[in-house]
Amino acid sequence: MNTTEALREIKQSFRLYMNGPAAQSMRQKGLNYKLIWGVSLTDLKEIAKEYAPNAELALALFQEPIRECKILSILLMPIKDLQEHTAEVWMNQIETQELAEIFVLHLLQHEPYANTLAWHWMESNRPLTLLCSFNLVGRLFTQGVLPTEAQCESFIHAAQQALLTNDISLQHTVANAILSLYEADEKFAETMRRHFPQIVEW
């Protein structure tokens, strides 16, 4: 089966899993896709199991303006085949928190360039890019990838600014990253306690 045939088959399979009320709820919550089938993440993971990880198919899926195709593109992209440039392009085109979180969980945290992109994205003014950045550094902290002194200063500044916004999702992600660093290392724990007592002592 070639890429075109696999793409067609995948799109047709969504009809078997479609959930109208879920799709409507997603639209009401602001998910901005041309088409939403309302397929659950659990079902999408089952669909993904029917196909071998394939970069060409993943890239084709990501081009589709369909929620389920975007998610499957991440699930089917081999970790070793996601180039840093492609990760940057995808990040710039991701428009929902759901997809951003799946991107970090299933791909980005496992990439050799994850730390580089995480700190680069922390300089962004785009809320979803910032959310990805804090989500990613938080996961890296728990893996033992700790910041340099300069990065820690950047983290503190960016976190303070993000906590002042009205973006609840971003605030929650930032708080989790702060706690991850607090729990990862005694030296940084004291720094986090000093700058974010309302979070680490909550």
C-alpha positions as CSV (number, residue, x, y, z in Angstrom):
1,M,0.0,0.0,0.0
2,N,1.5,3.3,-1.0
3,T,1.1,6.6,0.9
4,T,-1.8,7.9,-1.1
5,E,-3.7,4.6,-0.5
6,A,-2.9,4.5,3.2
7,L,-4.0,8.1,3.6
8,R,-7.3,7.4,1.9
9,E,-7.9,4.3,4.0
10,I,-7.1,6.1,7.2
11,K,-9.5,9.0,6.4
12,Q,-12.3,6.5,5.5
13,S,-11.8,4.7,8.8
14,F,-12.7,7.8,10.8
15,R,-16.4,7.2,9.9
16,L,-16.3,4.0,12.0
17,Y,-15.2,5.9,15.1
18,M,-16.9,9.3,14.6
19,N,-18.6,10.9,17.6
20,G,-20.8,13.7,16.7
21,P,-21.4,15.2,20.2
22,A,-17.7,15.0,20.9
23,A,-16.9,16.8,17.6
24,Q,-19.4,19.5,18.4
25,S,-18.0,20.0,21.9
26,M,-14.5,20.3,20.4
27,R,-15.7,23.0,18.0
28,Q,-17.4,24.9,20.9
29,K,-14.1,24.8,22.8
30,G,-12.4,26.5,19.9
31,L,-10.7,23.7,18.1
32,N,-10.2,25.2,14.7
33,Y,-10.0,22.5,12.0
34,K,-11.7,22.2,8.7
35,L,-13.0,18.8,9.8
36,I,-13.4,17.2,13.2
37,W,-14.7,13.6,13.5
38,G,-14.6,13.5,17.3
39,V,-12.5,10.3,17.4
40,S,-11.1,9.7,20.8
41,L,-7.3,9.6,21.4
42,T,-7.7,5.9,22.5
43,D,-9.3,5.0,19.2
44,L,-6.7,7.0,17.2
45,K,-4.0,5.0,18.9
46,E,-5.8,1.8,17.9
47,I,-5.9,3.0,14.3
48,A,-2.2,3.9,14.4
49,K,-1.4,0.3,15.5
50,E,-2.6,-0.9,12.1
51,Y,0.2,0.9,10.3
52,A,3.9,0.8,10.6
53,P,5.6,4.0,11.6
54,N,6.3,5.9,8.4
55,A,7.7,9.4,7.9
56,E,6.2,9.9,4.5
57,L,2.7,8.9,5.6
58,A,3.1,11.1,8.8
59,L,4.1,14.1,6.7
60,A,1.1,13.6,4.4
61,L,-1.3,13.2,7.3
62,F,0.0,16.5,8.9
63,Q,-0.9,18.4,5.7
64,E,-4.6,17.4,6.1
65,P,-6.8,20.1,7.8
66,I,-8.4,17.3,9.9
67,R,-7.9,16.9,13.6
68,E,-7.6,13.2,13.5
69,C,-5.1,13.3,10.7
70,K,-2.9,15.7,12.6
71,I,-2.9,13.5,15.7
72,L,-2.1,10.4,13.7
73,S,0.8,12.1,11.9
74,I,2.4,12.5,15.3
75,L,1.6,8.9,16.4
76,L,3.0,7.5,13.1
77,M,6.1,9.6,12.8
78,P,9.2,7.6,13.7
79,I,11.2,9.4,16.4
80,K,14.4,9.0,14.4
81,D,12.9,10.5,11.3
82,L,11.6,13.8,12.7
83,Q,14.1,16.3,11.6
84,E,14.6,19.4,13.8
85,H,13.5,21.7,10.9
86,T,10.3,19.7,10.5
87,A,9.6,19.9,14.2
88,E,9.9,23.7,14.0
89,V,7.5,23.8,11.0
90,W,5.0,21.6,12.8
91,M,5.2,23.7,15.9
92,N,4.4,26.8,14.0
93,Q,1.4,25.1,12.4
94,I,0.0,23.5,15.5
95,E,-3.0,25.5,16.7
96,T,-4.5,23.5,19.6
97,Q,-3.3,22.7,23.1
98,E,-4.4,19.1,22.5
99,L,-2.1,18.6,19.5
100,A,0.8,20.5,21.2
101,E,0.7,18.2,24.2
102,I,0.6,15.1,22.1
103,F,3.5,16.4,20.1
104,V,5.6,16.8,23.2
105,L,4.5,13.5,24.8
106,H,4.9,11.2,21.8
107,L,7.8,12.8,19.8
108,L,9.6,15.9,21.1
109,Q,10.7,14.7,24.5
110,H,12.5,11.8,22.9
111,E,14.4,13.8,20.2
112,P,18.1,14.5,20.6
113,Y,17.5,18.2,19.9
114,A,14.6,18.5,22.4
115,N,16.6,20.6,24.9
116,T,17.7,23.0,22.2
117,L,14.2,23.6,20.9
118,A,12.7,23.8,24.3
119,W,14.9,26.7,25.3
120,H,14.6,28.4,21.9
121,W,10.8,28.2,22.1
122,M,10.8,29.8,25.5
123,E,11.7,33.1,23.9
124,S,8.5,33.0,21.8
125,N,5.6,35.3,22.3
126,R,3.2,32.7,20.9
127,P,1.2,31.1,23.7
128,L,1.1,27.6,22.2
129,T,4.8,27.6,21.5
130,L,5.4,28.7,25.1
131,L,3.1,26.0,26.4
132,C,5.1,23.4,24.4
133,S,8.4,24.8,25.7
134,F,7.4,24.6,29.4
135,N,5.8,21.2,28.9
136,L,9.0,20.0,27.2
137,V,11.5,21.4,29.7
138,G,9.3,20.0,32.5
139,R,9.6,16.5,31.0
140,L,13.3,16.9,30.4
141,F,13.8,18.0,34.1
142,T,12.2,14.8,35.2
143,Q,14.6,12.9,32.9
144,G,17.6,14.5,34.6
145,V,18.3,17.1,31.9
146,L,18.8,20.1,34.1
147,P,19.3,23.7,33.0
148,T,22.5,25.7,33.1
149,E,22.6,28.8,35.4
150,A,21.8,31.0,32.4
151,Q,18.9,28.8,31.4
152,C,17.6,28.7,34.9
153,E,17.5,32.5,34.9
154,S,15.7,32.5,31.6
155,F,13.3,29.9,32.9
156,I,12.5,32.1,36.0
157,H,11.9,35.2,33.9
158,A,9.7,33.4,31.3
159,A,7.8,31.6,34.0
160,Q,7.1,34.8,35.9
161,Q,5.8,36.5,32.8
162,A,3.6,33.5,31.8
163,L,2.1,33.4,35.3
164,L,0.9,37.0,34.9
165,T,-1.1,36.1,31.8
166,N,-4.8,35.1,31.7
167,D,-4.0,31.8,30.0
168,I,-5.0,29.2,32.5
169,S,-3.6,26.3,30.4
170,L,-0.2,28.0,30.1
171,Q,-0.2,28.8,33.9
172,H,-0.9,25.2,34.7
173,T,1.9,24.0,32.4
174,V,4.4,26.5,33.9
175,A,3.5,25.4,37.4
176,N,4.1,21.8,36.5
177,A,7.5,22.7,35.0
178,I,8.4,24.6,38.2
179,L,7.5,21.6,40.3
180,S,9.5,19.3,38.1
181,L,12.6,21.4,38.5
182,Y,11.9,21.8,42.2
183,E,11.8,18.0,42.6
184,A,14.7,17.2,40.3
185,D,17.6,18.8,42.1
186,E,18.2,20.3,45.6
187,K,20.1,23.2,44.3
188,F,17.3,24.2,42.0
189,A,14.7,23.4,44.6
190,E,15.9,26.3,46.7
191,T,15.8,28.6,43.7
192,M,12.3,27.6,42.9
193,R,11.2,28.0,46.5
194,R,12.6,31.5,46.6
195,H,11.0,32.7,43.4
196,F,7.8,30.7,43.3
197,P,6.8,29.9,47.0
198,Q,3.1,30.1,46.1
199,I,3.6,27.1,43.8
200,V,6.2,24.8,45.5
201,E,4.6,25.3,49.0
202,W,1.0,25.0,47.9
